[in-house]
């Protein structure tokens, strides 16, 4: 039987990786098995590995290539460039076997005929060793887009074959231990989706940063998907919660608007592989390029693909601008979190002092790296990069891989968290800050700097080499202790990562942190938008453009923050403390100075429950209630509970309870628990009466200490007297714990005390407190201390 040169996608599956490579085998697998389950994949065909080997064997080309590679030191950048170029020129000069060319021409004629008027095609590489569960080839070989006509197809296939010997591919195989001779290439010829006039992107059926598995992470931008993959744009980002999606509830947890400044479209020329980059119309940059229905539809396809393959997946997709349909273009195993987290590695600065920020962008990973800045504008400058340097460039593509393995960190002007630089940085275990906008201008070549991705969703480049610590905890199983260890989480950006730390839920999620980080606008400025000065209206419009209505923006962003934390820790309880901004803090929000009083001591002024029941602030409080109801009742995250701060009197407790019920948050309805912050001496002294309106207490040790000892928390002059372990404070804490236990109600502590003072945590456990909620960085050490396994 002669060589089989080409196969339709529906003739191959995952058992055929050795013949058509991982990418094409996966396309065939999805067309054959997932089409009826709602996964749409454009049709096409693949050339075979046998055809590739026959092509190289002609006139001894494969032998000459082996000789050149055997003599190459891939760590010599200049030699790598020269050898790669020489091999590719040899491949491009090699004619195709006649039988192979005939087979391609015949099959392409059929594909072209069924593809509608004026079709164009993508010609993609698919290596027989690529996309394995423990290695991502991340675009090591070539992809050519908008290829038309059989002559264009044949030339594109030749370029794909030659790309097996790109500099980055040669280097990658050597460092991953793959034998050059054992890797063959298949070319996939696939009908293109008209995403050039639609949208496209990348999605993962797992959180790319933390490995959290209950979300689908979707990125999207206008035009062809290469812009997102390469990192030439900052795309829109969406998180979709899998359990809500499976329950057919609204499932988009949060949305992040990308700048989408450019897009890749078809070029107006008759030559093959013709695309160009153009500026995106400013009118559409400020809105999301796909809506929630599209996001959830994509996520459903991702769930189907993940279930079929039995592992998290990395998926490319496109939305056709003609028919409006969503298509899957590629699917491969996600490799960074493939084996699950075996331990927790935590990076933190040794000095918490003020640091000079040189640049900032999207954080990739959670690490810190320091070194000398090398601003590189072109691949020809790669030999300037030394081991341990910080690579700063506009964007990276697979050609940069040989130099990226040398550096301590990567910083780019463009790109999102699924761009090439981000993928390779995760694989190499180095921090990357992408999408900074102007890092190549702001960072001077040769200066020392520190790159931090350990502080949330935003990554920073700081001046100088800063001292940082690295701690690793191997967590086989945490020991049993008679108290629940919970966590204080205020930053939704870190929620998925924090959820990987052993915990029994969130004892304190501060709503004001969400307002400050994700909204930054005073709620009354949004409620009374039409009465604001013109300049303030313009500033507000610029921030809310993707959401439209000012009030809906506030509610939606609040819900996103709450839902993200709720989803990260489900089914464990997440206790959300409703807003406890003081008047000076509210005044700092956009538009806030128009509404806030000037108080001498805001810490003891207009805050907490007093705000909620006041006529002036009640409409703002009702927006918070709407957000919580949406998360609990619409999205189904009933593990979210409510906590009320700074309740001064029993009558305030009654009023707040009634106000919550009037806003659809009735205690006990849909399992809703209402917790009160026990942080004033009056709360402990009259605990029985307060508990009539609540399902338990969460002790706030900071305010309890301040008000018991008559200390101003903000005063440095008497800071030495501030101690939560004071006998008077302990007496009140003990009273609160005893009252809750007697009433059979929940009692925990979420104040700073146990995080700062392990001996206080031990005392609280002895008092039979139900839970201790700690800062994330103290959870493991305190847990081990309480178990008697740590001094």
Residue, then its C-alpha position, 0 to 999 in steps of 0.5 A: x500500500x502506498x503512502x497516504x498523503x492527506x486525511x480529512x479531519x473527520x478521519x482522524x482522532x487522538x489516536x492519530x497524533x503520530x500521523x497528523x500531530x496533536x493539533x490536527x488530531x484534536x480537530x478531528x477528534x472534536x469534529x467526530x465526537x463533539x459536533x452533536x454536543x454543540x462544539x462547532x469546528x470548521x472543516x478541513x484536512x491534514x497532510x500526514x507525517x509519512x508525507x513529510x518524511x518522504x518529502x525530507x528524504x528526497x535527495x538526502x535532505x534529512x541527512x544534511x539537516x541532521x548534520x547541521x543540528x548535531x554540530x549546533x550549540x543552541x545556547x549560542x544565539x548567533x549560531x542558532x539563528x544562522x543554522x535555523x536560517x540555513x535549514x529553512x532555506x534548504x527545505x523551501x528549495x526542496x520540491x514536493x513529490x508529485x504524488x503528494x502534490x496531486x493528493x493535496x490538490x484533489x482534496x483542496x478542490x473538494x474543501x474549496x467547493x464546500x466552503x462557500x463563496x470566496x473562501x480563504x483558509x488557515x494553514x497550521x502546523x501540527x507537530x507529532x510531539x506537540x501539545x503533550x500533557x506535560x509540554x506546551x509547544x506554544x506556537x513553535x511552528x508556523x500558522x498562515x492565515x487568509x491563504x487562497x487558491x491552490x498555489x497559495x496553499x502549496x507554498x504555505x504548506x512548504x513554509x509550515x514544513x520549514x517552520x519545524x526548524x524555526x530557531x525557537x522550535x529547535x531550541x525548545x526541542x533541545x531543552x525539552x529533550x525531544x529528538x529532532x529526528x523523531x518529530x514530524x510535521x503535519x499541515x492542517x488546511x482549515x476553512x477560516x472563520x470570518x473573525x476578521x470582521x467579528x471577534x476571536x480569542x483564547x479560553x482556558x477551562x481553568x484559571x491560568x494563574x492559580x489553577x482554580x478549576x471551577x471557572x472558564x477563563x475567556x479572552x476576546x478581541x476584535x479581528x483574527x485571534x493571532x492578535x490575542x495569541x501573540x499579545x499584540x492587544x490587551x483583550x477583554x477578559x471574562x470568568x465564567x463559573x462552571x457550577x452556575x453554567x451547569x445549573x443554567x443560571x447566569x454564570x459570568x463572574x466578572x468582566x475586565x475591559x481590554x483596550x483592544x487598540x488594534x486588530x488583525x484583518x484580511x489584507x486587500x491583495x491577491x497573495x497568500x497569507x495576507x493579513x494586516x494590523x489596523x487600529x480599532x475604531x475608538x468607538x468600539x474599544x470602550x465596549x466589550x467585543x462579545x456579550x454575556x450570551x457569547x461568553x457563556x456559549x463559549x464556556x459551554x463548549x469549553x466544558x464539553x471539550x474538557x469533559x471529553x478530554x478529561x483534563x483542563x484545556x487551552x482553546x482558540x475560538x472565533x466568532x464569524x462576523x457574517x453568520x454570528x456563530x462561534x467556532x472552535x479553532x484549536x484545542x490542546x491540553x493546558x500544561x501549567x497546572x496539568x498535575x495539580x498543585x503539590x505545594x504552596x509557594x509564597x513570594x513576599x517582600x521583606x520590607x513593606x516600605x514605600x516602593x517607587x513604581x516604574x511601570x505596571x500592567x497585568x500580572x502573570x503568575x504570583x512570583x517576584x523577580x529582580x535583575x538588570x533591565x534589558x530593553x530589546x526592540x528586535x530579535x537581532x539584539x537578543x545576544x545582549x540579554x544575560x542570565x538573570x536579566x529582566x527582558x523588556x520588550x513590546x511583545x514576544x512571539x515564539x521566536x523569543x523563547x530561546x532568550x526567555x529561558x535566561x531571564x528572571x522576569x519579562x515585561x511587555x508593552x502589549x498583551x493579555x494573560x493568554x498571550x505568548x509571553x504569559x504562556x511561556x513565563x508560566x511554563x518557565x516559572x518566572x513573573x511577567x507583567x504584560x500590557x504595560x503600554x509604555x514599559x519600553x519607554x519608561x524603563x531605562x536599559x541597564x538599571x536594576x529593578x524588581x518585577x512583582x506579580x505577588x500583589x494581585x491582578x496588577x503587576x509592578x516594576x519597582x526601582x532597584x533590586x528589592x529583598x524578597x522572601x520565598x516560602x514553600x509549604x508542602x501540604x499533604x493534609x492539614x491536621x485536625x484542630x477544634x476550630x475552623x480556620x477561615x480567611x480574610x479576603x478583600x481582593x477578588x483578584x487573589x481569590x482563586x489563588x487564596x482558595x488553594x490555601x487550606x481553609x474553611x471559608x472566608x470569615x471576612x470579605x470587605x465590600x469596601x475593598x471591592x468598591x475601592x478596587x473595582x469601582x472607585x466612584x461614590x454611589x450617590x454620584x452614580x445614583x444622581x448622575x444627571x445632576x453632576x457637573x459636566x466634567x464629573x459626568x465625563x469622567x464617570x462615563x469614561x469609566x462605565x462605558x462598557x456597562x452603560x447605565x451608571x447605577x447598573x454599573x455599580x450593582x454589576x461591579x459589586x456583584x462581580x467582586x462578591x461572586x468571584x470570592x463566593x465562587x472561589x471558596x464555594x461551598x464553604x461559607x463566605x461572610x461578606x461584610x457590607x460597606x464600612x467606609x468612613x466619611x473620609x474614605x468615601x470622600x476619596x472616591x470619585x464624586x465623594x467630596x460632594x456628599x461626605x461630611x467633614x468629621x473630626x474623627x471619622x473612625x467614630x462617626x458616620x459609618x456602618x449600620x448608622x449609614x444604612x438606616x440614614x435617609x441620605x445613605x439608604x439608597x446606596x445601601x439598597x444597591x449593595x442589597x441588590x448586588x448580594x441578592x443577584x449573587x445569591x439568588x440569580x447566580x445560586x451562590x448561597x454560600x454567601x452570607x451577610x455581615x453588618x458592621x459597627x452596630x451601636x445600639x440594639x435599635x440599630x440592629x432591629x432597623x437594619x434587620x428590617x431594612x434587609x428584609x425589605x430589600x429581599x434579604x430576609x434572614x433565613x430565606x434561601x438559607x441566608x445567615x445574618x452575622x453581626x460584627x461584634x466590635x463595640x463594648x456595647x455589643x459584648x455587654x448586651x450580646x443576648x439582645x443583639x443576637x435576637x436579630x442575628x445568627x451570630x457574631x464575628x468579633x472585630x478585635x481592632x475596633x474592640x481594642x480601640x474602644x475598650x482602651x480609648x485608643x485612636x487606631x490611627x495615632x502613632x503616639x499611643x500605638x505602643x498601647x494597642x494590644x488585643x491581648x489586654x485583659x479588658x479586651x479579653x474579658x469582652x471577647x470572652x463574654x461575646x463567645x459565651x453568649x453565642x455558645x449559650x444561644x447556639x449561634x455562630x461565633x468567630x473572629x475576623x480581626x487582625x489580632x490572631x494574625x498578629x499574635x499566635x498566642x491570642x489565637x491559642x487563647x481563642x481556641x481555648x475559649x471554644x470559639x467556632x472559627x478564626x479568620x486569618x490573613x492568607x499569609x498566616x493561615x498555614x503557620x497558625x493552623x500548624x501552631x494550633x495543632x501543636x506542630x509549630x513553635 
